[in-house]
């Protein structure tokens, strides 16, 4: 017997009045799902990604699915200038950051606390 997909649970305004920033949110994976759920829960959302076209497509999908157009910012999380620009845009557009979802995946062989900015 095939597994049944669980019923969808609509939002309950749990993030009403909050701001959420999600990195690597232009695909169809965890980042996009977090951004969508945050919007469904009433948050104002900023999504970022390194891929400009996919970022625009994700913003279009989020608007169609949630009725909210997210703020977008191109960001390569391995570039400190891009990360600084992401935070500057978030504060300028959203006023503050209540939730930050660092979704962009990075590989490495060091413990996070031991990594340098360059790593």
C-alpha positions in Angstrom: 0.0 0.0 0.0 1.5 3.4 -1.0 2.2 6.0 1.7 -0.5 8.6 2.0 0.5 12.3 1.7 -0.5 14.0 5.0 -3.3 16.6 4.8 -2.1 20.2 4.3 -2.3 22.4 7.5 -3.1 26.0 6.7 -1.2 28.8 8.5 -2.3 30.1 11.9 -0.6 33.6 11.7 2.2 32.4 14.0 4.6 34.8 12.4 2.3 37.7 11.9 4.3 40.9 12.1 7.7 39.1 12.0 10.3 39.3 9.3 12.1 36.2 7.9 15.2 36.1 5.7 16.0 32.8 3.9 19.2 32.1 2.0 19.3 29.6 -0.9 15.6 29.9 -1.4 15.3 29.9 -5.2 14.9 26.1 -5.7 12.3 23.7 -4.7 13.9 22.4 -1.5 14.1 23.3 2.1 14.8 27.0 1.6 11.8 27.6 -0.6 9.6 25.5 1.7 10.7 27.6 4.8 10.0 30.8 2.9 6.6 29.6 1.8 5.6 28.5 5.2 6.8 31.7 6.8 4.7 33.7 4.4 1.7 31.5 5.0 2.2 32.1 8.8 2.0 35.9 8.2 5.7 36.9 8.0 7.2 39.4 5.7 9.8 37.4 3.8 13.1 38.1 2.0 14.5 35.3 -0.1 18.1 35.2 -1.5 20.0 33.0 -3.8 23.0 33.2 -6.1 20.9 32.4 -9.2 19.1 35.6 -10.4 16.6 34.0 -12.8 15.6 31.2 -10.3 15.3 33.8 -7.6 12.8 35.8 -9.7 10.9 32.6 -10.5 10.7 31.6 -6.8 9.4 35.1 -5.9 6.7 34.7 -8.6 5.8 31.3 -7.2 5.6 32.5 -3.7 3.4 35.4 -4.7 1.1 33.1 -6.6 0.9 30.6 -3.7 0.7 32.9 -0.7 -0.5 36.3 -2.0 2.7 37.9 -0.7 5.5 39.1 -3.0 8.8 38.5 -1.1 11.7 40.9 -1.2 14.6 39.4 -3.2 18.3 39.8 -3.0 21.0 38.1 -5.1 23.6 36.7 -2.7 26.6 34.4 -2.9 27.0 33.4 0.7 30.7 32.7 0.1 31.3 36.4 -0.7 31.4 38.7 2.4 30.3 41.7 0.4 27.2 39.9 -0.9 26.3 38.9 2.7 26.7 42.4 3.9 24.5 43.6 1.1 21.9 41.0 2.0 21.7 42.2 5.6 21.7 45.9 4.5 18.8 45.2 2.1 16.9 43.2 4.8 17.1 46.0 7.3 16.3 48.7 4.7 13.3 46.8 3.3 12.0 44.9 6.3 13.1 47.2 9.1 14.7 44.4 11.1 15.4 40.7 11.0 13.4 38.5 13.4 14.3 35.1 11.8 17.3 34.2 9.7 17.4 30.8 8.0 20.9 30.1 6.9 19.9 27.5 4.3 22.8 27.8 1.8 24.9 24.7 1.9 28.6 24.9 2.2 31.1 22.1 2.4 34.0 22.0 4.6 36.2 19.8 6.8 36.5 22.1 9.9 34.2 22.5 12.8 32.1 25.7 12.3 33.6 27.4 15.4 37.1 26.8 14.0 36.4 28.1 10.5 37.8 31.4 9.2 35.8 33.8 7.1 37.7 32.6 4.0 36.7 28.9 4.7 
